[in-house]
Amino acid sequence: MKPINIGLMGVGTVGGGTAVVLKRNADEISRRAGREIRLFMAANRDLERAREAVGPEVELVDDAFAIVNHPEVDIVVELIGGDTIAKDLVLQAIANGKHVVTANKKLLALHGNEIFARAQEKGVMVAFEAAVAGGIPIIKALREGLSANRIEWIAGIINGTSNFILTEMREKGSGFAEVLSEAQRLGYAEADPTFDVEGHDAGHKLTIMASIAFGIPMNFEHCYLEGISQLQGRDIKYAEELGYRVKLLGLTRHTEAGVELRVHPTLIPEGRLIANVNGVMNAVLAKGDAIGPTLYYGAGAGALPTASAVVADIVDVTRLLTADPEHRVPHLAFQPDQLKDLRILPMDEVVSSYYLRISASDRAGVLAKITGLLADNDISIEAVIQKGSVSDGSAEIVLLTHRVVEKQVNAAIAAIEALDSVNAPVVRLRMEELNG
């Protein structure tokens, strides 16, 4: 059979890894796919660097449009990133009737609805396993492995940079800024880490998983994002004293009122497996009504782990090239005409448990006033600890609440902060049991 020609756009970390895997495992890949898959053409701005990665036999260009318009390219692999030129290239490839493999979570979270609709019209495939959690095959698990289930919720540690920072803060007692500098030195964090530490990266990935899990369009514009840059070491310490670990969690849940779609620091009971995912590793916990909770763990980034997912998609697309488009697995698991535009819940309507840290004057009656204000807002307390006085005569009160609607917590916090005895903004973190 005619070999499948791959056009690779972007020969950076993941692109270079993809070239390595395609060459190193060529025989095994061909045995699995049923025909030869070869890297035919590559595009990169730095041609000298790209040549080192792809070898002498691959045609190199500095204009990626030459790949999407080349008649002999069968599958276009987009590893450029971003949502500007990458979007134009993917849409042009689809218009030319070419199948697309991408690792670009931002592109799909922001423009996936348009991209998948165009692909459906042209009868081509867009594969994107590498867009979420690197080498962990979570897209295939959600889209195919759990297709008998009504998925109830997904919770994921899906940003390695943030997870490394939180792990180091807990284990070494260091502050955010210090650990961030170490992460940058080790290459785990970018010079501008905003995309990772403020939750944008995790939000893009969560948006994609929610679409597959619940059969809804991409809704990134409604995803709540709260990062870890303001997180203080003592809150991580207090959480541990209470039996919890703090993780940057992406959480989506299907409720009767709508879909929760949120990324924020979260207290998780230390006994949960996902609470013990440390360093730069990723994990996704998915709950199906038939199977119950299932955990997927592995390397969420890096050249070869991500390339593993890219090449797996190439193999899948190759296997399905001759299949009737109507018989392929739908991009978002559900048939395109069966997607539902479900309401995304604003945070005010989300139900969770809460960790509250209150700095207040260390005198009689203060705790009673605070608990009274919580009771006025129908907030039940699960646990409370009080730390001794500090130099300014204040004490820190840490409270854990039972599950309650967030707008009630917001009202209680406003009332507590209005007390004369409270001398700093209340620190609020959300808590999730993740046990069913």
Beta strands, then each sheet from edge to edge (+ up, - down):
strand 1: 4-9
strand 2: 37-43
strand 3: 59-61
strand 4: 75-78
strand 5: 99-102
strand 6: 126-127
strand 7: 151-157
strand 8: 224-225
strand 9: 244-254
strand 10: 259-269
strand 11: 281-288
strand 12: 292-299
strand 13: 351-361
strand 14: 381-387
strand 15: 394-401
strand 16: 404-405
strand 17: 427-431
sheet 1: 3+ 2+ 1+ 4+ 5+ 6+
sheet 2: 8+ 10+ 9- 7+ 11- 12+
sheet 3: 8+ 10+ 17+ 13- 15+ 14-
sheet 4: 8+ 10+ 17+ 13- 16+
end
